[in-house]
Structure formats: C-alpha cells, structure tokens
Amino acid sequence: MANFDVMSELTTGAGGKIVLLVMDGLGGLPLEPGGPTELEAAQTPTMDRLAREGIAGLHVPIGAGITPGSGPSHLALFGYDPIRFGVGRGVLEAFGIGFELQPQDVAGRANFCTVDANGLVVDRRAGRIPTELCIKLVDRLRAITLPGVEVFVEPVKDYRFVIVLRGEGLSDRISETDPLVVGKPPLPCLPEEPGPSAKRTAELVNQFIEAARPLLADQPAANMITVRGWSKDPNLPQFHEVYKLHAAAVAVYPMYRGVSKLAGMDVLPVSGETLADEIKVVAEHWSDYDFFFVHVKPADSRGEDGDFQGKVRVIESVDAALPALLDLKPDVLVITGDHSTPAVLRSHTWHPVPLLLWAPGRVRTDAAQAFGETECARGLLGTFPTTDVMPLALAHAMRMVRYGA
Amino acid sequence: MANFDVMSELTTGAGGKIVLLVMDGLGGLPLEPGGPTELEAAQTPTMDRLAREGIAGLHVPIGAGITPGSGPSHLALFGYDPIRFGVGRGVLEAFGIGFELQPQDVAGRANFCTVDANGLVVDRRAGRIPTELCIKLVDRLRAITLPGVEVFVEPVKDYRFVIVLRGEGLSDRISETDPLVVGKPPLPCLPEEPGPSAKRTAELVNQFIEAARPLLADQPAANMITVRGWSKDPNLPQFHEVYKLHAAAVAVYPMYRGVSKLAGMDVLPVSGETLADEIKVVAEHWSDYDFFFVHVKPADSRGEDGDFQGKVRVIESVDAALPALLDLKPDVLVITGDHSTPAVLRSHTWHPVPLLLWAPGRVRTDAAQAFGETECARGLLGTFPTTDVMPLALAHAMRMVRYGA
C-alpha cells in the first residue's frame, strides 16, 4: 500500500504527466483450457507495442482470492488500501452525481423495485425504468419530510437514486433493505451498532420508505424502493496533498466520477460515451493537469453479459483510439483494469489484472511481448498489490525524491 | 494473510468441493547443481497433467529464509498467520491424541530420554522406545499428584507423551527442560514472565519431574523425561465460522490431526497408513463435507533420513494413488507440501514449497508444464505467502462473494 505519510514527504509536485487508462473488468479467462483470454484474443497492435516497449505485470486489488467490487478496486488503483478505507456505495453514488456531501450526512444508494400484491419483490430493478421516469418519481419522493433532519433525494441513472439524510447525530451503521433475491419482501432497516444514533437513523429510514409507498402506488413497475450502502464521507487523503498531483478524472459513469472526486480529482464533463470522446476531453485539458484518470466501462459490461466477443471488440476499440492519446505525449501511460470480469464466469472475479506501464527511457527490458494475461505474467512487475500502481506511476514520471540521504 | 473479518463476511457456505492434499516436507533440493529435486526426479504423470491444466506457484510458510516446524506451516496452510497465532507443541499433541483441553489447561509435549549416572542426557529420544512401553511408563507417571492442580499424563507415540496441568491461575510462559543436545543435564523449568502464575507453574513442573525420576529408575533407556512446548488452547477462528466450510481432516499422525481439530475440522478415523487408505475415507465421506485436508507424512520422514530415492518413491506412490481421488471429481484440488525437507540437508528448510491448483474452467493458462520446483517458479501464482492458499482455494470453488459494490 501507498504509505501516505511517506508518499507525501517524497512527492515533489514537479515532473512528467501521467495517464492512467482503466478498462473496467479487463482481466479475463480463456473460453477453453489453453486458449486466449478476451484481451489475448483481441487485435491490439498499439497496446502490444506499448507492452513491448514498457514493462508489464499483474496486480491484485484486495488480496489473494478476493473478488473486488468496482468501488474498492478503484480505491486500490488510486493507492488507498480498500480494507482500511472502506467507502460505501451511498457515498460513491452521491459524489458521482456531484452531490456535495457534508461531514455528518448519511447517504444511501436506493433502487426503485417492483413488489407484487403481497409486498414480495418481483423485480429488484423495477424493469430498468428509464432515467426520465426515475427523475419524475424522485421528484415525488422529495415531498417526504422526516422529523429533525433534512432529506435529499437525487436521481442517478435508470432505476437508481440516492437518499441523503442531513442532521445531528446520524449513524451510517444501519442495515440494508434490499432482500437481494426476488420472492421476499424488502427488509426493515435496523441499527447495526448500539446507542441511540443508529436506532434513530434506522427509524427515520423506515419512515421514509413507508411514506414512499403510497406515492408510488400508481406505478406498475416502480411501486417500491430499497436502499443499500449507507455511508458517510470517508475523508480520504487527497491526491493534491499526498501525491502533489493536479488530477482530473474523465469518466462517463457516476460511480467512477464519485470515487475520483473522493480522491480529490477534478471530474471533467464528457459529451459522448466513447474513449475517443474521453480522449478529446483529455486533449482539451492537457496543459491544466499532471494526471488523468480515464475510465472505460463497457469491457466490464460485456464480461458480465457473458459476451466474450463483445468484450474483445471493446478492447479492440480502445486500442484503435489510443494513437490520439499517444499524440499528447504522456510521460507515463499505465493501461490496466480495475479487476477481472471473465465473460466465461459472467461476473467480477479475483483473478489478477493485467497492467502495462509505458515510460520511455525509464524502464528495463522485460519478456512481455504483447498485452495479455500470460505475457504480463512474464513481465518485470510480477504480481503485485494494486495499491502499488500510483507509487510506480509517480516514480516513472520522476515526481518523487529519494527516501533518506 | 487471510483477514478473518473480511473472509467471514465474504464466504457464503455454498459452492464447490475442495481437496487440500499435503505431502509433508514436499519441497526439495537437487543432489547436484543443476540436477532435479526429489519431486522433479519422481515420475508423476498425473500431477504433471494437473499442473499443466491448472496453475502453479511456490509458497512461503512463515517468511523469507525462515524454516517452519510442521505445526506453524500447517497453520499457515489453513490460513492462520503462524506468527500471530502461535500454537505450542503441547497443545498440538494434546489435540492430536484427542485430549479435550479446557481453556485454562497448560499442556506440554514430553519425551522419555536416557540419562547417564551423572544425570547427563545420552539419548534425547530414549532409544525410540516402542509405543507399548511408552503406554506402560505413562501409566506409572499417573501416580504423581501435585498440590492444587489436576495432572493428566497421556501417551502419544514412541518416546513421546503429553502432560496437562489443570487448575486456576496456571501460566504457559514457562521454559522448556530439553537441553536439545546430549552431554548436558535436563534443564530446570523456569518462569518466563513476572508474577506468581508462571513461578508456581514452573515449580509444579519441577516437582513432577522430580517425582518421575524414581518411578523410571529401573528403565535403562527411559530413565528420565524432558518437556517442551508449554501452551494453552489458542482459540483459533474456526473453519466453519470464517470459511463456512464443513471440513474434514484425514491424517494418520497425531499432530496433524491435532492442528486440524484446532482449526475446527472433523478428524476422520483412518485404518491403514497409505494415501490409498486415506482416499478411501475421503470417498466414504465425500457427500458429508465441503473440504478435505489429506495429509501424507512419509515424504518428510524420508527427507529427514537423507533418503533422496526414498522420498522420490513416496512422491511416486502419491501420484499413483491420485486417480481414485480425481474420480470423486473435486471442484478444486490443491496439491502441495507444508514446507521443504530436502534429503540433501536432512532437515526442514526455508525453501518455498511447490503448489499446484487445479480448478477446471476457472484458471488461466500458465507456463508450468509439470509439477516441480522449477516449473512452479514459472507458474501464474508466482511466489506467495502460504496463508493465501485458503482464500485462493475458496475463490476457485466459487465460495466467496465480492468485496464491496
């Protein structure tokens, strides 16, 4: 892990420009024993050249065998030990939509869902209602008031929204109400620590949910809500303090924008959803920042769909967009994923994540001849904790002084 | 290390079946520079195939350069950091013979030994007296009483037995009495922490030893005793709690049965001493458990004898017995050792231990083409801490949910 006391002593605030390009869920598995992974099957001439010229390795986001969610795995990429710096989904989503959380606020990530006449959940995602309807229904929920606290309700995307409670003495140690399976009713919110704070907060949440029910009664798909990931702002050490980086994030999806903001990055607006659109934003702001985090979501989505060829095509489209990024002449380019999402397993997994680090003139020659899991296993970086990515990037950008005399 | 708080949150109690097959002291060294190790010299077509189909690596039980005893190395295999979870030999032996230790009990592992007319130790193992004589002599020692405590004396095997003191306010922070070399007298037992508990416990131990002396005076070989490894039950986190595994151990030697019991496994009875006998037990209980630990001792014994070819033959016999285990269709099969015992050095050593993990459809392709130290060094798992073995096995059995959203 990046030891932030040490890092903040060593970083200088001067040096080269760094781009961290993350393909969500990049790591994969072969369809058949001995076959290529998605990344290995993809035609990626540019990434293969960068892997040959740079150094490669595989990184482990949380620990051996542990499958990360995207929040924790991005925290690890940014140098934060995700077990020490637990950040709840409510906070991530709130930051992702630009909501300015205050220190005492408690945020929950909410879903519209569908319940049947007996109150049992039949669709946990409310038939994936469109964002326009979400906005309309959230607006209805804004009519709900609770005693002694302010309530904020904000739409996110599709069936997802955020609830924020603001007031004295609230606790985020309260339980989630999503039963996680269909055929069961939403759970009551319960305190998860002793004392009056959690008890009161849980009661407020239950009052909110009961008040929401009649407001949604005329909605066939979105007639109920569930809430998960109750959390407060974790006050992460900030990029400009510990790394002395003026850092920008270019990401389409709210959660990734949220985790970047938590780390202290500026989140830049993007029009369009492709990497080419994102690189255009990077180019426009090239002289304004030392560090760009660029996030590409669809590799993960195709993996979760079980669509091996679709994931291959996403990776190939990233490769095709890369020359425009290289034209900007970054000093350090790191290309990697935040975790593995093998199409064959249709989910996030624990498998180490391929990474290439390209920094002309500052790397040794390694055996990796292309960008792929097997080649990365031959790379000089070996298998290493994801929290080492930032110190390695900063070092190759010559942004750190030596430790000790 | 397995973080047990995190692990117990992530394990589901559902998923595939795991077999952990441990050849004690498996790791080796070549007889001549550049030559094969014992494992590499052995003809092991089945293990070689499993290594090709699976992933391989080398694990480090305690830390770089540190030679483990079998107790600590098994703790590490089971996911317990052996430095944090120190378990004394006394406790291991007591559990190994099925003695039900109570929380305040202090257990010591005792040896019969031979002293000369001057009281100097001439044989630390009493000429390896047979177990039958051990049982007879232990029965004599049961006549000894001590003020204010209950005393239990139980035979283990050959010259080895266990002493357990039961009573209020006893301490296990007392010294060992084995001088560890011949030509010196047994040492007095001394307190190793301040306060009355350790002082009193040490005095009781010395009284026991003095009382044993006349009871053994007619024994030419076993005329004295030494005691080591004073310890209390360490209350390890249990397999069914942290891993949600219904786990069974199949092991012939008492200490391995003991360490398995400490971890919360059911220890199954075995008739016979071969791996084929053990696999028969696994097959009989296949539907009763999620996890089987199977222990094979003789690889270590031949290594300690300096018998390179003997160790090769043990490994070959294990390979020959494997098809019966594969017929059971485990979802995850891990084959490894607990530490290295190279015949050329005739002792446990610090060398990393070869490991193969076979889990069809859930592993990438790695470069290891056979099961041996050099091939394992080319494997995808790299060189990793032994405490990662359990999280990796659980992950490949799909028995864990993701960490965070």
Interface residues (C-beta under 8 A of the other chain):
Chain A: L29 P30 P33 G34 G35 T37 L58 I62 G63 A64 G65 I66 T67 P68 G69 S70 G71 P72 P82 I83 G86 V87 R89 L92 R109 R228 G229 V344 L345 S347 H348 T349 W350 H351 P352 E373 T374 A377 R378 G382 T383
Chain B: A2 N3 V6 L10 E53 P360 G361 R362 V363 R364 T365 D366 A367 L380 L381 G382 F384 D388 M390 P391 L392 A393 L394 A395 H396 M400 V401 R402 Y403 G404 A405
